[in-house]
Amino acid sequence: MTLRIPVALLAWCSLSAQAVDLAHTRMLAAPAVHGDRIAFAYDNDLWLASRSGGAARRLTQAAGQESAPRFSPDGQWLAFSANYGDNLDVYVMPAGGGEARRLTWHPGADVVRGFTPDGQVLFQSEEGHFTRRLSYLYTVPVSGGVPKRLPVPSGFKAALSPDGKTLAYTPNHEAFGQWKNYRGGTQSRIWLMNLADYAVQEVAKPPGGSNDTDPMWIGSTLYFSSDRDGEFNLYRYDGASRQATALTTLRDFPVTSPSADASGVIVFEHGGYLHQLDTASGAVTPIRLSVVSDLVETRPRQASDAKWVREAAGAPDLKRIAFNYRGEIVTVPAEKGDPRQITRSTGANDHSPAWSRDGKRIAWFSDAGGEYALYVGNQDGSGDPRRYALDGAGYYDTPVFAPDGKRIAYQDNSQSLWVIDLASGRTTKVAAEPIYSPLDLMSADWSPDSRWLAYTVQNAGLIQTVYAWSVDSGKSLRLTDGLTEMVQPVFDPNGEFLYVLASTDAGPLKDWFSQISIDNSMRHGLYAITLRRDGPNPVPPQSDEVALGGEAASGKAGSEEKKDSKDASAGKKTPVVRIDADGIEDRIVALPVGAATRSALRVGASGEVFFLETVGRTSFEAFGGPGELKRFSLESRETKTLAKNVSGYMLSADGKRIAWQVGKDWFAGEVKDELPEGKGKLALDKVSVDVDPRAEWAQILEDAWRINRDYFYATNYHGADWNAMREKYRAFLPHLATRADLDRVIRMMLSELAVGHSYLSPGDYPLAPKKIPVGLLGADYTIDAGRYRFAKVLGGLNWDPELRSPLRTPGVEVKAGEYLLAVDGVPLHAPASVYAPFENRVDRQVRLTVGPNADGKGAREVVVVPVGDERGLRYLDWVEANQRYVTEKSGGRLAYVHVPDTADSGHASFKRWFYPQSDRAGIIVDERFNGGGLIADYYIDILRRQPIAHWTLRYGDELVSPRGAIFGPKVMITDETAGSGGDLLPWMFKRFQLGPVVGKRTWGGLVGILGFPSLMDGGNVTAPNLAIWTEDGYAVENVGVAPDIEVEQWPVEVNAGRDPQLDRAIAVALAALEKQPPAKPQRPPFPVRAR
């Protein structure tokens, strides 16, 4: 089946198919300069060229991406970062090309930032930190060795002055990469640190703020890039006057990745091209480079992997199942035959198939015509499909054919329910969710006679209510009262009943934005609604009666008579469904299945009800994840478990066959009391579809733009001309060499919205190297006598698999001060990397030789199982140390609680640390590095508690209510890395006047992201579709929450082992306690009430 693509779209696709400009190649990145040579990244490799332009020469060609090249001061070496093992590490090679040598092995990202004056590689790394929001700076010799950490509490980009005395660096990660005009608390700043005494001077910012980054030295003068005048440009800084002078005034795109040479030249990227600035004359000239590559990623290829399987729809007899397979509609046979590709539109995203009840047609949504529309075509792929333009919000899913094939119900991204008449193409809006929800629980099901559409819509209290829309009248009847959550209505084939899942637990859980939803589970009962006033009871009373002569002679009684009746009715005409809304509340009957967390309600044959059931799930997990596939029979009133670990399933029209999904695999077969495990597997491995990368990249760019057009909360797009932005960034399409290039363009485009929470997740990188994980032992090391010595062994919670400490498990018990002498019998000596022997050893047994002496005397062997990430152990160690410190400094009067986010982890952390310390007089709530999540109302509600009363008990201490409360002074610590829910938490803390906030202004990212369609190749973009406002207007976003008491984490203090922000919070809380000590009420005398 071939889709006809409009002329305008063909013009767009032909633009993307134009050849790369070999005379002036675009999409060059990350330039480095030394003398007349430049190195840069292009087509996933490093290249070398003359600064005057001309032809470039390829330096690398290994599988993986190279980035961040930098020349050594003498020009002999080129250091760079590469993800050869799917982990970003530091490498070095001769500057003219040659063998690359690996310098780092830590499993965190190691990014080259430059060289020290004495020729060591300077890099930024996650090694040793307890949070992803900060990183350290290290140096390592080009000959290899043990990386040495610089005396910087946290650092991102850095440059060391030629005399080695001053380190110019940015303390925090950059927030502006996909957020133009960012002015929140994490504005990038440059600190100039004197390495002799750690004193810091900050590069002065203008009154409106700015992001200052990319520090570079030319002689004793600092150069940097900044957005203080709009787009990022280059500046010179005068330390004496503290004034910055603009050197470039380029527009439309930011100046990125500048690199300076001692001769006074700065090379940088702008709009995908390289330029050079002569700092002496101020002249800016483009560098015209011819970069000739085979552009492997642009070659058309085949995609064949079960990971490309998305939505599924079965034929009425389940002999074939239609799938969205990487943006194509493909049908796969249950047993015999081969996969059949229905669509062949590599430049369009075809998704959400549905099969007509007569088996003749398949419907799906596609943007082959520019905008997403409904397509209906023959199930065998023959002929041209019919295209239906749709009314709605732009994105569509969950199409459902009416049994008679005349209409299709579907939903759009505004969470509205529509019906289209296939003969006329007329669309009707049936309903819309009054309150948008990321849970998206609306569902719809057609009656057997195609005259009714049952669906759910939530009311203002977020409770799903069941309605039935009449095709004849165009109006809806409300079938449930909205006081009990009722979801997933499905008709019985006999037209007598409507089955629903119902729950009275829904209220707290449906309040998805509140932390109250985290601890609550949601249990459903199964109910049948008798639709007619004179309809049957689905589960009438049962009674064993004596068979009389005539009945016994027939040889049939009870269930067998019903079976004959069912078989006789199988050939009857479609039942006419009548719905009597009056008194229907009395005809909602509970079916005897008990209560559990349930989903995916379906009906097979009449009276056969199927659903998925999960055990022990709470919060949002209640709405998804694999479970047990169960079937309830009205006839036998029994529930049977058919299969386990099922994440999706579908039934044939007659209810005799079933298809089900376990992991990535689909199976199909006859409905049985127990589905055979592993049998009936569909041959998804035989499916393959064509991929034309350039056509696909054009569609993905369009979809990224369109998702933000149709989901972004502000219809003015923050003042951006969003249509113009599409054209501006389409111009890059002919120049793309890799999928990573496309991501780069998408980030630039989305940054034009000037909003936080604008994110991109990479799609299909076909040449990405295989992951080689590196194991960690949860320890810090020093070098002593050429051996690695355990300086610190991190504790953990070995009963928690996520916090397992490899060296502290029973039978291992390695202690600080011991030496790591050998790994699997191979001696380990510095300067060989302590991490290299643990490649590919995560969660695998490793034999260590450890002992008290460097010479091996008294050594012993232990078997450990390394972890893949020790950040959790480091975080726990940091929190425990802070809690002990606060207890010690306050004499046990102050509690300390750190909340890493406002989602599940933070909620668990708050409960774990707050309640054991709830007997203390005051509290410090530390929300630094808070990653957000939900509204932190649980924290705030607990902190706002006021005393109610005291209670006398016969034994033990007096009881105070509320029990879990601290009534004394409260202080919050925050910083510039706390954001989203971590912005709202201190905002609420201040709004409710709970106490002072200490630290730094927060990130300022208070919009929300509530779910979006995936891109064709598995990538994702967000479009913030939630934003806070008060009576004073929109708040916090791109501003942050300022502390009441600003405290900086100056390196001189942090390097001395102090935490200035924590110390100040302790002092403030203790001062408040001294000023207003806690009251100590005296118990009154016992009452005398005897007469």
N, C-alpha and C positions, 0 to 999 in steps of 0.2 A: 504494500500500500504506500503510495507516494503522496505526500502532502504538497499542495500548491502554495508557494510562498509569494506574497505580494512583491511587486516591483521595488517598492521602497525598502523592504527588508532585504531583497537581493542586493540592492545597492550598498546597504550597510555591510552585508556579508562579503561582498566583493572588495570593500574597503579593507576589511580585516585580512583578506587573502593577498593583498599587495605584498611585494617582496620587501624585505628589510633593506634599508638604505645602506649600501656598502661603501658609499663615499663619505657619509657622515652618520655613522651608526648611533642609534639612540638606545636608551635603557642601559647605559653604562652606569656603574655604581661604585661606591667606596674607593675613590682614587687615593693613591699615595704618591708622593713626589720625593725625588732626590736628584738634585742637579737637573740634567736634561732628560731624565727618565721618569716615567709614570707607570704605576701598576694600578690595575683596577679589576673589578669583577664584572663578568658578562657571561651569559649562557652557562651558569653554574661553575664557571672556572675563573682562574686568574690569568690576566694578560699583561704583557709588557709593551710599552710603546715610547716613542719620543714625545717630549712635551711640546714639540713644534707640530705634532700631528703626523698623519700618514698611516701606514699599515701597522697593525698590532700583531704581536706574536703570543701564541698560547703558552702558558707556563705549566698548567695543571690539566689533567683530564681524568682524574680518579672519580669513581661514583660518589656523589655527594656534592654539597655546596661549600665553596670557599668564600670567605668574607673577611672584611676588616684587615686588608694588607697594610703593612707599615715597613718602611726601610729602616735599617739600622743607621746610626749616625755616620758610620764610615761607608755606607752604601754597599757593604758586602753581603748583607743578609736581608731576606724578606720574611718577616713573621706574618702569620695569618691565622684565622680560626677556620675550622672545617668540621663538618659533621660526618666524618667517614664511617663511624660506628653508630650513626644516628645519635651522636652526643657531641656537643660543640666543645672542641679542645683546641689547644694552641700548638701550632706547627711552625717550623722554620725551614727555609731552603735557601740556597745561594740566590742572590738577587737576580742573576741572569738566567736562572732556571736550574733544575737538577733535582736530586733526591730530597724529598721532604722528610724531616725528622720530627717525631711527636715529642712534645715537651710536657703535656699535662694529661692526666688520666682520671681526674675526679669526675664523677657522673653528673655534676652540675655544669651549667654553661660557663665556658671560659672564653672571654672576648678580648682580643688584642686591642690595646689602646695606644701603643707606641713603644718607644725604647727609652731607657734611662741614658744619661750622657755617657756612662761607662759601657754601654752596649748590651744591657740586659733587657729582656722583653718585659714590658709593663702590660699587665692584663687585669681585667675585672672578672671576678668569679663569685659564684654562690657558695664556694667551699667554706664550711665552718659556720654558716649563719643558720639561725633558727627560724627565719622568715624569708619568704620569697620577695618581700618588699624591700629588702636591703641586700647589698652585696659588699664584698671587700675588694681591695686592690692588692695585687701581688706582683712580684718580679721573679723572673727565672732566667738563668744563664742560657745563651744560645747553644751551649754545649750540653745542656740538660742538667738536671739536679733538682734539689728540693725547693719548691716555690717559697718565697719569703714574703710574709704579709707586711704591708706598709702600715704605719701607725695612724690609720684613718678608721674611725668608728664605722663609717660606711662610705662607699664611693662608687661612682658609676663611670664617668669619663674623666680622664686625667692626663696631664702633661707635666713633666719635670723640667724645671728651668735648666739651661745649659750649664750653670754653675752647680747644679745639684742641690741648691739650698731651698728652693721654693717649689712646692707642689701646688699646681693649679688643678682643681678638681671639682666635680659636681657631686654633692653628697647623696643625692637621691636619684632613683630611676626617673626617666622622663615621662611626663603625663601627656605631652602634646603630640605624640606621634600620629594619632588619629583624632586629634582634637585641636583644631585651629583656634587661635586667639584664647588659649587657655590662661586663666588668671586665678585659679584656686590656690590652696595652700601648698601644693607641690610644685609651684613654679620652679623651674630649673634655675639654680643659682650657682655661681662660681666662687669657690673659696680659695684664697691664696694662703697656704699654710707654711709657716716657717718651720722647717724640719728640725731646727735646733731646739726650739722651745714649744712647738705645736701651737703657737699663736696664729690666729686666723683673721684675715681681712676679707670681707665680702665685696665682690665687684658691685659697685653701686647700681641700683635700679632706678628707672624713672618713676615719677609719682603713680602712674597707672599700672606699674608692674611690668614684668617681662619674663621671658624664658631665655636665660643666658646659658650657652652650652658650647661644646667643642673647643675647649681651651687649647691654645697653641702658643708656643714661644718662638719668636725670631729674635735672637739675641736676648736682651733683657726685657723686651717688650711683649706684652700679652695681646694676643688676638683671639677673637671668639665670634661665634654667630649668635644672633639674637633676633627676636620678633618684636622688639621694643617700638619699632616704627611700622609694624604691619607684618609683611612677609619676613621670613628669616633672611637676614643679610649679614655681611661681615663687618666687624668693628675692631678698632684699635683702642686699647685701654691705657690711660695715663694714670698710674698709681698715685702720683703726687697730687694731682688735681681731682682724682677720682671721677674723671670724665671719660665717656666713651665717644669715639668719632666714627661715624658710618663711612665705610670704604666702598660698599656696593649699594645700589638701590634697585635691585632686580625685582620684578613683579610677577604675578600669576602663579609662580611656584616657589617653594622655599629653597634657599641655599642649604645643601646638606653635605655631610661627610667631608668637610674641608681638611686639607692636609698641608702643613707648612714645611718649607725648606729653608735652611739657614741662609740661602742666597736672597731671601726676601720674597719668594713666590709662594702663593697659596693656590692650590688646585682644589676645585670643588665640583659638585654635581648640581645642575639646575634644570628641571624639566626633562631629565633623562640624558642630557648632554653634559660633557665635561668642559669646564672653563678654567682659566687661570687669571689670578690677580697679581699684578706687580705692585707690591705695597709701597714701593718708592715713588712710582709715577701715578698710581691709582688706576692704571689702565686695566680693563677687563676684556679678555679676548677668548673666543671659543676655541676649543681644541678639536679640530676636525679629524676624526679617527675612522679608519677603515678596519672593521673587525669582521673577518670572514670566518664563519663557523658553519658546521653542518647542521646546526640547530635540531638536534635529535628529538627534543621534546615536541617539535612542531609536526613531526611526521605522523600521518594517519596510521592508526593501529587498531588492534582488536582489544576489547576489554572483556575479560572472563574471570569472574570471581564472585562468590556468593555474597560478598559484602555489598554488591551493587543491587541486591534484591531489596525492594521497598514495599509499596502497597501491593496487595494481592486481591484477586477476585476469582471465584471459581465459576466454571460453567455449571448450568443447572444439574447436570449429572456428575459433575466433578471428574469427568474424563480428562479435562484440561483445566489448568489454572493460569490466569493472566497475571503478569507481574509488571510493575514499573521496574525496569532494569536499566539503571543509569540513564534515565530520561527517555527510554524507548519502551514500548509496550510489546511484551513477548508472552506467548503462551507455551506452557510446558505440559507434556502429556503425563498422566498419572502412571501409565505403564508403558504402552507401546507407541512408537513413533519418535519424532524428533521435535525439539523446540521450534517454534514458528514465530518469526519476527513480524509483528503487525505494522509497526511504524518504522520508518527509516529516515529520521530527521535529526541528524547529528547537531544541527544548529538550533534545535528547539528542545524544550523540556516537556516531555509527555509523561503524565503521571495520573495516579488515582483511577485505575481501570474499574469498570463495572460491567457485568454480563447480563444481557436481557434474559428474562425467564424462559423464552422460547429457544434460547441458545444461539440465535442467528446473528446477534449484534454485540459489539463491545463499545462502550462509551469511555471516554477519557478526557482529561483537560490538557491543553497544549498552548504554547505561545508561538506556534509556527506562523500564525498570521500577524504577529506583532504583540497583541495583548492576549492574555489567557482567555480561551474560549472552550466550549464543549465540542467535542468531535464524536460522531457516532459512525461506525463503519462495520463492515462485514467481519465476522469472527475469524474467517480464514485469511484475512488480509487482502482479499481481492477488491478491486474497484477503488474509487475515491471516497473517503469519508465525507459526511456532511458536517460543515462547521456552523455552530450556533454562537453568535455573539451574545454575551451574557450581561445582564444588569447585576450590579453588585459592587463590592469594594475592591475588586481587582485580582484577588487570589481565591481559588475554589478547591474544594475537596469533598470527600465522602459522597460520591454520586450513588443514588439508589434508584434502579429501574422499578416502576410500577409493574405488577405482575402481567398486566395486559400490554406492556411495552409502549404505552402512549405517552407516558410522562416520566421525568426523572426529577427526583428531589436532590438538592445539593446544598452545601453551606459555603459561606464566604468568610473572609478574614475579619469582618466586623461581627462575626458570630451571628449571622442572620441565616435563616432557613428559606430557601427558594424552591419553587417548582417550575419546570419548563415543560410546555406542551410541545412535543416533538413534531407534530404536524404543522403548527403555525409558527413555532419558534417564540411564542409569547411566554414571558416569565412573570411569575407572581411571587411577591414577597409574602411568605406565610407568617413569619415571626422573627424576632430579634431579641437577643439577650439584652435586658435593660442595663446590666452591669457586666462589663467585659471581665473575663476571668481566664487566667492562664490554664486552668484545669480543663476548660473547653469540654464540658460534659453534655452538651446538646447532642441528641441522637434522634433518628427518625426511622419509622418502619411503615410500609404500606400494608393495608388490609388485603386479604386474599382477593377481594373483588375490585381492588384498585380505586375504590371510592373514598377511602379515608387514609389520612396520613397521621399516624400517632407520633408525637414528638414531646420533648421537654424543654421548658424555659425556666430559668431561675427567677424567683421573685426578689423584691428588694431586700429580703432577709437572706438571700443567697441560697434558698431552698428550691430544688428542682421540682417543678409541677408538671403533670402530664396533661397534654391537650390532644384533641383529635381535630384535624382540619378536613372539612368536607369539600371534595371536588365539586359537588353539585352546587352548594351554596356559596362556596368561597369563604366560609366562616369557620371559626374554631369553637369547639366545646371544651370547657375545662372539666377534666375527669377526676382530679385529686385536689384536695383543699389547700395545698401549699404549706401545711403545718408539719408534714412528714416528707423527708426527702424521698422522691420516687424517680427512678432513672431507668433508662434503656428499655422503654416499652416495646414489646414485640407481640404480634398477633399470632394466635393459634391458627393453624390452617383451616380449622372448621369454622372460623369466624365467630365463635361463641365467647372466647376469652381474650383478654389482653394481659400478658404477664409483665411484671415489673419487679425490680429490686428496690427495696425500701429500707430506710434507716432513720432512726431518731437520734443518731449520734452525729449527724452531719454538721450541725451548726458551727461548733468550734473549728472543725476541720475545714469547712468550706470558707472560713475566714482566712483565706490563703496568705494574706499580707501580714497577719499577726503571728507572733510566736506562740500563741495559744494553739495553733494548728500543729505544732511539732509533736507534742506528747499525746495527742488524741488519736485513737484508732477509730475506724469507721466500719461498723458491722451491719450487714444487710440481711434482711429476710427476703424470702421469695413469695410473691403474692400473685394471685390471679384475680382479675376484674371481670365479672360477668357483665357483658355489654348490654344485653337485652333485659328489660324489666322482668320478663317471663322466662329468662334463660336458666340453664341448669347450674347447679352447685358443682364446682370443679372437684370437690372432695366431699361428696355426700356421706352421711353416717354409714358405717359398715356394720353388718350383723350376720353371723353364721346362722343359716336356717336349714332345716331338714328338707332334703330334696323329695318332692312328692313323686308319685309314680310316673306321671306323664313327663315330668322334667328329667327324671332319671333315665327313662327309656330313650329320651332324645340323645343321651350321651354327652350333652353339652350343658354347662351351667356357668354362671358367674362370668369370669374373665374370658372364657372361650366364646360365650355369646357376644361379648363386646368385641372380641377379635373378629368374629364373623361379620359383625356390623361394620367394623372399621374396613374390613376387606371389601364388603359390598359397597361401601360408600366411596371407595377409592376411585371408581369410575364415574361418579356423579359430577354434575356441573358445578362450577364455582359457586360457593355459598354467597348469599347476599348478606352483607354485614349491616346490622342495625345497632345504633348506639343510642340508648336512652340515658341522658345525663341526669334526669331527675331520680333522686334516691340512689345514685350510683355508689355513694359512699358506704351504703349498707351492703353492697355487693362486692366489696374488696375482701378477699378471703386469703388468709395465711396458708401457705402450703407447708407441709411438715418436713422442713429441711433444716430447722434451727437457724442460728445467726452466725455469720462469718463475713470476712472481707471478701466481697465478690465483685465480678465484673464480667463483661463480654457475654451478656445474656443472649441466647439464641433458641429457636424452636426448630425441631426436626419434623418428624411425623407428628400428627395430632396427639397432644398430651405428653410429648417427649421434650423436656426442657433442659437445655445445656447451659453451663456457665463455668467460669474459672473461679477458683477459690484459693486464697492465700492465707497463710497462718502467721500471726505475730507481726504483721506489718502495721506501721503507724505512719502518720503524717501523709505526705504526698505519695509515699510508696503504696498507699492504699489504692491508688488509681492506676497502677501499672505494675509491670514486672511479671515474671512467669509464675504459674500456679498449677494447681491440680485441675484437670479437666473433668467435670462431673456431669452426670445426667440424672435428672429426676423424672420419674414416670408417674403420671396421674393414676394410671391403672394399678400399678403395684404399690404406689406410694413409697417407693424405695429410691435412695440416692446411691449411685455407684460411681466409683472413681475409675475413669477410663485411661488416664495417662497423667504423668507428672512432668513438671518443668515445661509446661506448655505456655507459650507467650501469645499465641493466636490460633484461631481455627475457623473453619467454615463448614457448612453442611450442604448437601445436595438438596434440590427442591423437594424430593420425596422423603428426605430424612434418613435414607438408607446408607449413604456414604458420607465420609468425613475427611477433611484435610486438616492437618495441624502442624504447627511450627514448634520446633525445639531448637533453641540456639539459632544458628543460621540455616538450618535444614528444614525442609518441608516434607511431610509424609501424607499419603492418601491411602484409603482403604475402606472396607465395609465397617459400619458402626457395630462395635462389639462391646461386651461388658468390660473387656480389657483390651486396649489396643496394643498390638504386638510392638514391643520396643525395637526400634531400628529397622523395621520392615516397611515396605512401601515408600521408600525414600525417592523423592523426585530427582531427576537427573539435572539438577541446576548447574552441575559442572560442565554440561554440554552447551550451555548458553554462552553466546558471545555476540557482542554488538560492535559496530564500527564506531570509532572515535576519530573525529577530525578536530584536532586540538584548536586550530584557529577559529573554526566555526563555533566550537564549544565555548571558547574563551569570550567570544563576542556575546554569546547568550548569557554567560555567567555575569559579565559586566552589566548587561542590561537588567538581569534579575537583581543584582546587588543594588542598582539604582532604583529599580521598581519597588523592591521591598521597603526601602526608605520612603519612596513616594506614597505607598499605600498603608504603612504602619506608623510612621513617625508622628509623635503626639502633636506637634505644632504644624498646622497646615500652612503656616507662612515659612516653614523650613528655616526658621531663625534668620530670615531675611535673605537667604540664598536663592538665586534664580535656579531652581532645581532642574528645569528643562535645559537651561544653558550649561549646567554642570555636566549633564549627560553628553552633550556635544563636545565639550572641552576635553573630556577624558576618553571619549571614543577615538579621538585623534591618535591615541597611543596604540591602538589595536594592531596596526600593521607592523609595529616595531617590537612586539613582544617576542622574546626568545624562549621563555620558560613560563610555567605556571606560577612560579614565584614572582615573575615580572607582573603578571596579572594581579596578584595580591598587592603588590606595591602600588599599582594604579588604583585599585579599589580603595586602598587606605587613603590615598591622596584625595580621591573623590569624596569619600565619606567624611573626611576631615573638614570639608567645606560647610558641613552642618554645624560646626562649632558646638559640639555636645559631648558629654561624657557617656560612658557605657556604649560607645560605638566601637564594636569589636569585630574582628575577622578571625575565623578559624580556617587554616589552610585546607585546600581540597586535595585532588589527586596529584601527587608528585611522583610520576611513574618511575623515576630513576633514583628514588630515595634509597639509601643503603639500609641494610638489615640492622635492627637494633642489637647492639652488643652491650648488655647491662654490666655495670661495674658494682661489685659488692662492697659494702661498708661494714665496719666493725663497731661503729658508735664510740669513737675515741679520738682524742687529740694526741699528737706525738711531738717529741723533741728528738734532737739528734745528740747522741752521746757515744763517743768512741766509735764513730762510724756505724752505729746501730740505731734503729728506731726504738725509742723508749716511750711507753705509755705515760703521757703527762696527765691525762684525765680519762677515766672510763665512765661513759655516760650511763646513768641508771635508766630504768624504764619501768614499765608495768608488764611483767612477763605474762600475766594472765590476759593481757590485751594484745592480740596478734599485731595490731598497728603500732604498738609501743614496745616491741620485743627488743631487749638489749642483748646482742649476741655474746658479749663477754661476761655478762652477769647471770647467765642461766646456770641452774644447778649442774655441778660437775665441771664447770669451766672456771668461773670465778677468778678471772684475771683482774689484777689490781694495778692501780697507778704506781709507777716506779719500776714495774717489770719491763722486760725487753721483748720485742717481737723479733725472733731470731731466724725463723724459716717459715715458709708457706708450702705445704704439701711436700716437705722434705727439701725444698730448694732454699738455700741460705739467702737472706735478704740483708743487703748492706746499703746504706746511704752512699751516694746520692740517687741510687735507683728509686723510682717512684714507689711509695708504699701502697699505692692503689693499683698499679699495673698487675700484680699477681692475682688480683681478684676480678679480672675481666671474665664475664660470663659465669660468675659464681654466685649470683644472687639466688637465695633460697636453696643453695646446694651445700652439702657438707664439705668443709675445708679443714685440713689438719694443720694446726699451728704449733710451732715450737716456741714456747715462751719460758722466761726464767728471770731470776733476780740479778743475773750478771751478764754483762756484754760479751764475755768470753764463753758463754754457754754453760758454765758450771751451775749445777743445780737445776738445769732446764727440765721441762716436762712437756709432754704433748697433750693437746686438747683438741677436740673436734667442735667447730663452731659452724653456724649457718648464717652467713652475712645477709644483711638487709639491703634493699635497693635504694632506700632513702632514710637517712638518719635525722632529717629535719625535725620530725616529731619528738625524737629523744632530746635534741638540743632545745626545743621549745619547752618541754617538760622540765628540763634542768634549769632553764632561765626562770620559769614561773616559780618553781620550788625555791630557788635562791632568793627571789624577790619576796616571797611570802615569809621566809625565815628572817630576812633582813628587816621587814616591816615589823614583824613580831618582836624582834630584838630591840629595834630602835624605839618602839612604843611601849615596851614593857608588857606586851601582850594585850594592849588596849585597842589596837587597830587591826582590822581584818584587811586582807589584800586579795583581790579577785581580778584576774585578767580574762578578758573576753576577746578571743581571736576574731570573731565575726558575730553577726546577729542571726545566723542560721543554725543548723544542727550542732556543729562543733562548739560554737559559742554558748548556745543554750545548755549543752551538757557541761561545759566548763563552768558556767555560772553556778549551776546546781551543785557541782562537785565541790567547788571552793567556797561558795557562800554559806551554805547551811552548816558545815562543821565549824565555821567561825562566827555564827550568828549570835553568839553570846558576848561578842565584843562591843565596846562602847562606840566605836566609829569605824568607818570603812574607807578604803581607797579602791576605787574602781579604775582599773587601767585598761584603756581601750586602744592603746597604741598598736599600729599595724592591723587594725580591725578591717576585715575584708567585706563587711556588710552582709546582706542577705534579705532579712525581713525587717519589719518595724520592731524595734527592741522593746515592745510594750511590757513583756514579761519582766525584764530587768527593772524597768522604770516602776512598774506596779509594786514590785517587791520593795524597791528602795523608798517608795512613797508611803509605805505602811506606817500607821500611827498606832500607839498603844491603845488597847481597848480596856483590858482589865487584868487583874491578877487572880490566880486561883490557888486555893489552899488544898493540899493533898495530905493524906494521913502519913505518907512516907515520902522521903525525898524532898527536893527543893520546891520552892514555889514555882508555879507555872504562869508564864506571862503570855497573853494572847494579843496579837498574833505571835505564834512561836517563831516562825522564820522571818525575823525582822531585826534590823539594827536601827535604833531610834536616835543615835547620836550623830555627830558631824560626818558629812560625806564629801569626799573630794574625788574628782575625776581627772585622769591624765589622758591627754590625747596628743596626736602629732600629725605631721603633714602627710603621712602615709595612710591614715585612717580615712575611709571613705564609704560612700553609698550609705548603707545602714550604719556604718561607722561615722558618717556625717550627722545622721539623724539622731543617734544616741546622745552625743553631747548637746545637740540642739534641744532635745527634749529635757535633758538634765538641767539646762539653763532655763528653759521655758517654765518648768515646774519648780524652779528655785530650790533645787535639792542641795546645792553647794557650789563652790567655785570650781572652775575648770582650769587645769594647769597644763602647760605644754606649748604646742604650736598650732597654727590654724590648719584645719583639716583639708583633705583633698578637694572637696567641693564637687562631688559627682552624685547629685541627688535626683537622678532620673531612674527609670526602671526599664527592664527588658523582660517581656512576658511571652517569649516564644515566637519563632518565625520559621518559614519554610526553609528547608535545606537547599543548597545550590546543587546543580545537576551532578557534579562530580564529588559530592560529599562535603564540600566546604560549607561554611556558614557565615552570615553577617547578621549583625543586630541592627535594629532601628528603634531607639528608645521610644516607647509608647506609653510612658507614665511619667508625670512630673509633678513636683510638690508646689503648692501655692497656699498662701494664707490671705487674710484680709489686707495684707500689705503688698501683695503681688507674688510673683514667682520668687522662690527663696532658695538659698544655699547653693544651688547649681552654679558652677563656675565662680564661686566665691569661697565656700567653706565656712566653717564655724570657728570664730576666733576665741582663744582662751581668755579667761579673766586675768590670768597671770601668765605672761609669756616667759618661757624658759627654754633656752637653747642647749642642745647637747654638744657643748664645746669639746673639741678633741683633747685639749689639755686635761680636762676633768675626766672624760671617759677613759682616756689612756691610763689614768691613775686609778682606774677601777671604780670610779664613782658613776652614779646615775643622777645627774642634776635634777631632772624632772621628778623622779621618784623622791629624792631628798626634799625637794621643795613641797611636794604633796604631803609628805610626812609632817614637815614643819607646820604647814597650814592646818592640818587636821589636829595636831597636838595643841596648837595655839587655840583652836576652837574648843577643844576639850577643857583646856585650862580656864577659858573664859566662861564656859557653860558646862560644868561637869555634870555627868548623868545623875538624875535624881535617884535616890534610894528610898522608896516609900516603905514605911513600916506596916507590917501586918497588924490589923486591929485585933483587939481581944475577941475571943470566940463569943458568939452571941449566946445569951441566956434566954431560952424560949419556953422552958418548962413552966407550967402554971401550978 
